[in-house]
């Protein structure tokens, strides 16, 4: 499907790829990973032909249909559903032609082709994708001009998924999604039938979707079989072996060099010394393990307070007194709480986060908290407020003018900004580095409560892992809004559900929340995919029934084969037992009796194994049928 051979590419004089090679087979789900700035997005631009390689080549299968999320979106009165349906160029063209065509034969051909591509079911498929990404039936019919940039990106993603391209290229598809949409997208991509290359820092998504991982490292494209967890194990094993091989070779070279140094001047040993010198020259050097500089997060120790840290009593919050976003909030936050806010975007998670951070006053009700409570707030759009012409140290000077420069540098070092980097201008920082700067600025006063709104959006996998470890080591309270399920599972021990104009504690863990979402989706759709709450068509019902039969066919065949094998063994056992029951058998040679009993014992063992296979096959079939 895709072949990259000896790729060389330089960006602003920096060598990104050098002799990089990658082959993506049809039907493969490839996860493309690497540190921020390693060239993942650039590789997509090269595949799409938006940039030219300096060396090597990139070849796609002839007439392959590429799919990627375009940045441009229509505006005006066109609706999300119309935008997604229009992405199918053939269907759009045929429907337009059918409106004006007068030739009866051509009209028949048009309608036959529309039936072949299931044009009638297209609105249902498009609506299901949009619903999964958070657009309910009324939202699908609203003008696109009413939606924010993040929601328009969801429409762009839905448009790409709807076209079912031969090769799907997705670059961080979860960045503009909430947790609920991420869970749906993960399930949708896991069952994707085509070929896919997925750039993501979401390890749960990579584990569920990818069956191969390619790691960009040192300008190369290193491929690993399996999902992300298997990649981590395999890479660690490879690095361990590489380190051992290097250590062993260095010891061997030291031993040989010691012999050369000792006996080079002795006539009796000169020939042997020369031989060993040649051996050293011929020895292929093992490659030392050079690991990337680890990402650093180290939150300062907070001031301790007695519980509760914050108490909300019948609080209403919002941006207009007559239209509160959330009301009747009766919540308690203790000094050691780790709370994740759950709920679809637009339900008020960020509004509640701003209230807890002290950035928003309540419309009514009472908030009880210590007067000296310091809160650190990380907002997902805060990076836009950074001064691109100022350095990291300049930002610290502006926000903490009373600190000495030595303390400022020490504080920045807690977040990975060494002496060589504190004078770097913000314009030159990567997205992940800007995020780390925001964390450093947020924690300048050693807060006792950290409110984090989508803190992982610009962090790579290593940085996310460092953040998870730092949050678990932090001794204060944490309130977290995130679409990263892995971060929530590791960093939060309580869940609050923001929904229906209020917020209440959720009794359960993230798996329970996933199940509740799946149940709600089934209830909303009546167990089938619908558009705007309408009944599925007969064609959709026939298609779904055919798909169900196709999925059950291998299980039924396995159960049938197990039945036949078990019946055959029982017949064989009955014949053996009949022979052993014949009195004449015992009048003959005793060896014959012994052999038959041995055969019966072996047959009993085969029966036990066959019964286990039979039980497993039928349990699998019953589970699938139910």
N, C-alpha and C positions, 0 to 999 in steps of 0.2 A: 504493500500500500504506500509506504513512505520509506525512501532510502536516502540517508545522509552519509556522504563519503568524504573523509579527510577534510572536513570543513575548517576553514581558517577565516576569522573575522576580527577586525579591529574596530574599536569604537573610541573616537577622540584620542587615538594613539595608544590606547590600552588593548592588549591582546585578550579578547574574550574567549575565543575558541582556537585551538591549535591541533589539527589532525583529528577532529572530533568525528566519530562515526556512530551511526544509529540506524537500525532497521526495525520498522514497525509493521508487523504482519496484520493481515486482514482479520478483523474481529477482536484485536487486542485492545485492552484497556491499559494504557500506559500512564503512570504517574510521573510527572517531571518535577524534580525537587532540586533544591540548592539554596545556598545562602542568598540573601538579598544582594542584588548587584552581580550575581554570577552569570546572568545572561539568559534567563528563562524566557522572559517576554521578548527579548531580542531574537531568540531562536524562532518564536512564532512569526515575527515579522519577516524573517528570512524564508520560512516555509510559505508564507502568504505572498511572497514576492515584493514586499514593501521595502526591502533592503537587499542589497547585492553582496554576495560573499566575496572575500578577498582571495579565497582559494578553495579547492574541492568543489563538490556539487551537491545539489538537493534535487532528487527526482521523485515525482509522484506518479502513481499509476495513471495511464491515459484516461481522460474524460472523468476523472474522479471529481466528485462534488464535495467541495470544502465547506465546512460550516464553522463560523466563529461569531462572537458577539460583537456586532458593529457598534461604534460609539455614537453614530448619528441616528436620531429618532425623528419621525414625523411630528409635526405640531398641529395645532388647530383643533378642529372638531372631530377628527378621526378617533375612534375608540380603540382600546387595547385589543379587543376581539377582532376588529377589522384589520388592525396592523398585523396580527399574527396570521390571520387567514390569507392576507395579501402576500405573505412570504412564500407561499406556494405559487410560483410564477406560472406553472402549467395550468393549474386549476383556475387561477385568475384570468389567464388568457382565454381559456376555453369558455368560461362563463360569459366573458365579454363578447366573444364571437357568437355564442348561442343567442345573444340578444338581437343580433343584426343579421345573422345568416338566413337566407331564403331557400337555398338548395336543400331539398328533402334528404338526399343521400348524405350530404355533409352534416346536416343536423343530426342524422342517425349516428354518424361516426363520432360526432362530438359527445353525444350522450352516452355512447358505448365507452368512450375513453374516460368520461367523468365517472362512470360506474366502475371501470377498472381501477381507478386511483381512489375509490371510495370517497368521492367528493361529498356525498350526502353526510357521511360521518365526520367530515372535517370540522364543522363547528363544535361537535361534541369533543373531539380530541383537543382542539385549541382551548376550549373552555376548561377542560380537565387540567391542562398544563397551567393555565392562568390561575385556576383555583388552588392548585398545589403551591403556587408561588405567592399566594396571599390575596388574590383578587376574587372577591365574591361576585355573584351574578350582577348586582347593581354596579359594582366597580368596573366590570368588564364593558359596560355600556356607557361609561362616563367619558367625556373628551380627554384625550391624552394631555392637553394643556393644563388640566387641573391637577396633574400629578407632579411630585417633586422629582429631582434628578435620580434619586435612588430607586423610586418606583418605576421610572422610565427604563432604568437599566434592567429591572425585572422583566419588563415587556420585551426588551431586546433579547434577553436570555430565552424567554418563552418562544419568541419568533425563531430563534436558532434551533431549539429543540424540536419545534413543530415540523421543520423542513426535513428532518431525518437525513442528514448528509452522510456520504460515504465515510468521510473523515471529520470528526468533530474535534475542534480545538477550543478548549475552555481555559481561560486565564483567571484564576481566583474567582470562580463563579459564586462563592458564598459571601463575598465581601459586602454586598448590599442587601443581604437577606437577614431575617431574624431566625431564631432557633427553629421555629415551627416550619418555615420554608426550607431551611437547611435539611431538616429531617426528611421532608418530602423529596427534595432534590437528590439526596443520598440514595433513597429507595429507587427513584426513577433512573438514575444513572447506573445503579448496580444491575438493573435489568436491561440496559441499553444493548441493542443487538448489533450496532455498527462498531466501527473502529474509533478509538478516542485517545487523545492526548490531553491530559489534565494537569495544569499547574495548580498546586494547592499547598497551603501550609496547615490544612486541617487533617490531622492524622486519622480521625474517625472516618472522614470521607475517603481518604486514600485506602484505608483498610477495607472498607466496604466495596469500593468500586474498582480499584486497580488490581490487575493480575500480573503486572510487571512494573518495576520502578527503575527510572533512569536518573542517576545522580550527577549533576554538573559539578565537577571538581577538578581544579587544576587545568581548566580549558578542555577537558575531555567529557565524553558522555558515557558514564559507566553504568551498564545495565545489570539488573538483579531480577531474578524470578520471584514472584509472589507479591504480597501486599507490603505495606510500610513496616509492620512489625517484623515480618520476615527479612525485609531489607536491613533493618537495624541489627538483627542478630547476625545475618550473613556478613555485613560490612565489619562488624566488630570482630567476628572470627577471622576475617581476612586481614584486618589490621593487626590482630594479635600474632597471626602466623608471619606476617610481613616483619613485624618488630622482632620476633624470635629469629627469623632467618637473617636479618641484618645483624643482630647481636652475635649470632653464631659465626657469621662470616667475618665480622670485625675481630673476633677472638682468633679465628683461623688465620687471618692476615697478620695479626700481631705475632702469632706463633711463628709463621713463616719468616716475617721480617726479623724476628729475634735470631733465628738461625742464620739468616744472611749476614746480619750485623756481627754475629759472633765468629763466623767461619770464613767470611769473605777473604781475609788476608792470609789464611792458612792454605798452603799449597795442596795439602792432602784433601782438603774439603772444598777447594775453589770450584771444582766442577759441579758439586752438589749445590753450592751456593748459587752458581749461575743458573742451574736448572730451576731452583726455587724462584729466582728473580723472573724468569720467563713465565713460571706458573702464576705469579702475581699479576704480570702484565696481561695474561690471557683470561684471568678470572673476571667474569662479568659481575660488576658491582651490584649488590642488592640495594633496593631503594629504601631509604630510611622513611619511617612514618612521620609525616609532617601534618599535624592536625591544625585546623583553623583556631584562631584565638577565641577562647570561650566567651560567650556573651555574659555580661554581668548585670545582676539586679541585687541590690542590698538595701532594704528599707530600714531607716533608722528606728531605734527603739522608742516607742511612744510613751507618753505620760499615762499613768494608770488612773482610772476613775471607778467609782463604785457604780454598780448597776442600778437602774437602767442608764444606758448611755444617752438614748433618745426615746421619748415616749410620745406618741401621737394620740390625741384624744378627740375623736369626732372631727377630724380635720378634713377640709375641702381645699383642693388646689386647682389652679388653672391660670389662664391668662386674661380672662374676662369674668367679672364677678357673677354675671348672669349665666355663664356657661362653664362651670367647673369641669375639668378633665377627669378628676377623681374626687370622690366624696365618701364621707363616713369611714375615714381611715382611723382605725384603732389598732395601732401596732407598737411593738416594743423591740428596741434594739439594744442588746447587751454588749459589754466591752469585748467579749471573745467571740461574738457572732460572725459567721461567714455565710452571707445570704446572697442568693442569686435571684434576680427578678425575671420571671418568665411571662410570656405573653406576646402575641403578634405585634409588630410595629404599628404605631398609631394608637395603641391602647393606653399609653401614659407612663411607660417605664422610665423614659428620660425625664419626664416631668417630675416623677417621684424622686428620681436620683438627684435632680436639681434642688428639690426641697430638702432632702437629707444633707446635701452639701452646703446648704445655707445660701444658695444662689436664687432661691424663689421663696417669697413669703406666702404663708397660707391665706386663703380667702376667708376661712372661718375655722373655728376650733382652736385647740391649744397644743403647743409643742413644748415639752419639758426636756431640758438638756443643761449640762454644766455651762456656766458662763465662759470658762476658759477652754472649752472643747475646741481643738484644732482639727479641721477636716481637710483632707487632700482630695481634690476632684480632678478626675481625668475625663475630659469630654472628647467625643470622637471627632469633632471638628476643630479642636483647639490648635492643631498644627497650622491652620490657616492664619492664626493670630501671631505666629512667630515672625520676627524681623529677619528677613532673608539676608540682609547686609550685615547683621551682627553675629558675633561668635557665640559659642555656648557659654563662655565665661562672661561675655557682655550681658547675656540674659540673667545670669546669676547676680551680677552686680546690680542690675536694675531692680530685681525682685527682693534681694536680700542685702541692701546696702550696708547693714550694720556688721555683717560677717567680714572677717579678715580674708584676704585673697588666699591664704594658706588653707583656711577652712572651706572656702568655695571650691578650690581645686580638689580637696579631699572628698567633699560631698559629690562632685561630678565623677570622681574616680569610682565611687560605689556603683555607678551605672555605666561603667565601661569607657569613660572618657579619660584617657591617660594624658600625661603632660603634653604629648605630641598632638593631641586632638582638641584640647580645650580652646585653642585659638582658631579652629576651623569655622568658616562662615556657615551659617545654617543653609544657605543655598547649595552648598556642596555636600550636605548630609543626605543619606538615603532615607527612605520612609521609615525604616526600622530605627535608624539613629535619631531621627526627629522624635519618634515615640519615646525612646529612652531619655531624651532631653526633657520631654514633657513630664516623665515620671520623676526625674531629678528635681525639676522646678516644683512639682506638686508636693514633694516630700521635704522641701527646704526647712519647714518648721516642725518636723517630726510629728506628723498628725497621729491622732489616736483612732481616727476613722478614715478609711480610704473608700471613696465612691468612684468606681471605675465603669465608664460607659464605653463598651466595645474597645477594650484596651489592646486587642490582638490584631486589629485590622491590618497593620503594616508590619507585623512581626513575622519572621520566618520560624520554622519549626524549632530550631535551637533556641531562639529568643523566647518563644512561647514556653518551652520547657524550663528555661531559666526563670521566667516570670512565675510559673506554677510553683517552683521550689521556693522562691522568695516570698510569695504570698503565704505559703504554708509555714515559713519561718517567722513571718510577721506576727507580733504579739498583740496587735490592736484588732479592731473590727473591720470587716470588709463587706461592702455592698457591691455586687457585680451585675452588670448587664452585658451579656455576651451571646453570640451565636455559636461559640465554640463549645460543643458539648463536652469535649475532653477536659477543658479548663474548668467547666462547671462541676464535673464529677470529681476532680481532684482538689479544687479550691473551695467549694461551697459545701456546707453541711445542713443548710436550711434553704427551702425554696418558698418564695412568695409569688403568688399568681396575680398578675395585673390584668383584670378582665372585667367587662361589663360595668365600667365606671368606678371600680373600687379595687382594693388590693387585700388579699387574704392569704394566710399561710397555707401552703399546699402540703397535705398529709401524704407523703411518699417520697420516693427518690426519682431520679431522672428517667429510669426505665418505666416507672408508673406513669410519669407524665407523658412519655412517648405513647404508652398504651391508651391513655385518655384522649390524646390527639387522634390516634387511629380510630378509636371508637366514635369520636365526634365526627370524623370525616365519613365514616361508614353511615352514621345516622343521617348526616346531611345529604348523602348521595343515595341513600336507600340501598347500599351495597353495590351500586354500579356507577359508572361515570355518566354524569348528565350535564346538560347545558341549561343554566337558568332554572333548575329545578324540574325540567320536563322529563317525561319518561323516555328511556332509551328506545331507539328504533328496533324493529324486528331484525334488520340486518345486523345491528350491533349485538342483539341477543344471540343471533346465529353465530356471529364471529366469536363472541365470548364463549359460547358452548363448544365451538370447534377448538378454541385455544385450550379450554379445560380438558377436552378429550385428548388433545395432543400431549398435554402435560401428564395425564394419567396413564397414557399408553405404555410407557416403559415400566411403570410400577405394576400395572396389570400383567404385563408379560413376565416380569420377575416373579410375581405371586403364582402365576400359572405354571411356570417352570419349577418352582419350589413344590407345588402340589404334585406334579408328575413325578419328580424325583423321589419324594417321600412315599408316594404310592408304590413305586417300583421297589424301594427298599423293604417296605412292609410285605409285599408279595414274596420277595426273596427270603425274608425271615420266616414267613409261613411255610415255605417249602422246606427250609432247614429244620424247623421244628417238627414237621411231618416226618422227615427222615429219622430224626432222633427219637420219635415216638414209636417207630417200627421195631417190634421185639426181635425180628430177624437180624437187625443191625448188630446186636450184641452177641450174636452167635459167630460173627466173623472176626477178622483181625481187630484188636483193640486200637491200633493206630488210626483206623478209619473213624472210630468214635471220637478219638482225641482231636483229629483234624476238623471234624464237623463242629465240635464244641469251640475250637479256636476260631473257626469261621463265624460262628454265631456271636462270639465275643467281639470280633472285629466289626461285625455287622451292627451290633448294638451301639458301638462307638460312632459308626457312620450315621446311624439313625439319630443319635443325640445331636450331632453336628447339623444334620439336615433339618431337624425340628427347630433348631435355633435360627437357621436361615429362613425357614418357612414362617416362623413367628415374626421375625424382623420384617420380612417382605409384606406380610399382611398388615402389620401395624403401620408401616409406611403408607400403604394403600389406603387404609381406613383414615389415617390422619389427613391425607391429601383430599380424600372425598368429603370429609367433614368440613 
